[in-house]
Amino acid sequence: MKIRNYIWLCLLVMLSQTSYGQQVTKSKSGTFLLKNATIHTITNGDIQGDLLIRDGVIQDIGRRVEARDAEQIDCTGKHIYPGFIDGGTTLGMSEVGAVSLTNDFSEIGDFIPHMQALTAVNPNAVAIPVTRLNGVTSVIAKPSGGLFPGTAALVNLHGYTPQQMYAGFKGVIMNFPSTGRRGRRDRRSDDDIKKDNDKALKKLNDIWEKAMFYAKVDSMGQAKRVERNDFNPQMDAMMHVLSGETPLMIEVHKDTDILAAIKWAKSKGTNAILTGVSEGWRVADSIAMSGFPVITGPVLNTPSRSSDKYDAPYRNASVMQKAGVKVVIRSNDSENVRNLPFNAGFAATYGMGVEEALKAITINAAEVFGVADKLGSLEKGKMANLFVSTGDPFEMKSDITHLFIGGYQIPIESRHTLLYDEFLQRDPGLKKD
């Protein structure tokens, strides 16, 4: 009995600490008029003026916008940007990396395209408020693991349930067979690497052939109005990929593998998005000719080969963008998704430029994910995912003073700010007699 009481006491202490570290101020809905700001629309240049938020969307934008019923927010000397979109994370699917019970982004199995990342997202994850306060309002939550580890989803970083957070895009992840080593500790011979690659490629093609056959049989059954009585969620998920309804997000890195992946995807007629692509700079022209968009990152990374220059990861996005590739930047992180703007900032510094780097985490992402009618820029009728900043969001010295997601005013508060405030006003708790 004493042991049970002790366990309950420990759980209560943990819960109290967790709740203290989380957001305590609720978000607020309403009508808001942001006045006298520099508005970076991304798609229509910069505007000196006002922005009106009503019913969750941008109702008006321009000079001298008026709304008597709106709460006015003076943004003199400040800047308004669309919320940033991270093209690949495990945010909300992982709490403590070293504790497996808190990680829900990898399932058992090599062929599980039906596993939905959306169902694994924890809306109350501690890292979400931390991430939002750097201007990141939407992210791709993606699974990892085997050949087909599951289906990724785009989520807005506000809501009580994953469905409330869902932002309208899903894509099946595929890890393309790699001819590279799995790390510095990989001691396989070149022959073994080739055998493993050939085996993985054969498995991929076998799965694809079975999926095509399954789709053909299903189509014939529908034509004859034969009711199905089987249950095959894996193949049902693949049918949406074969039809082009669901994009195939192909994770690939090495230059020769990128070329092989492009050739494979073209031969299958897939609606493909290349992800990772850390050596894209080596074959940028070929990627551009393929017409496939690229999600790359993290930019803040080390070179994939010891012979590469130190700035190869920093220049990668720029080289592909200048070759004509539509580039989206990702953090590929969980706890530090908040560093997305700094990844983009490095890409901007190493050849991409600020304008294109901003596009890589706003409108380019929205277009690649098919949600450009809602997200990615500041335009009338689009969802009010935006933030107000004291300066360039790529600069660490800039502060975000106001944040909106889906028209809700989000408190500028996170575990970090709460702990900062607590220890700034700390009481040592020791009194001398």
Helices and strands as residue ranges (DSSP letters): H 2-21, E 32-40, E 46-54, E 57-62, E 71-74, E 79-82, E 84-89, G 100-102, G 117-120, H 127-132, E 136-141, E 150-156, H 162-165, E 166-175, H 190-223, H 233-242, E 248-252, H 255-268, E 272-276, G 280-283, H 284-290, E 294-296, H 312-323, E 327-329, G 337-339, H 340-347, I 348-352, H 354-360, H 363-368, E 386-389, E 400-405, E 408-410, H 415-424
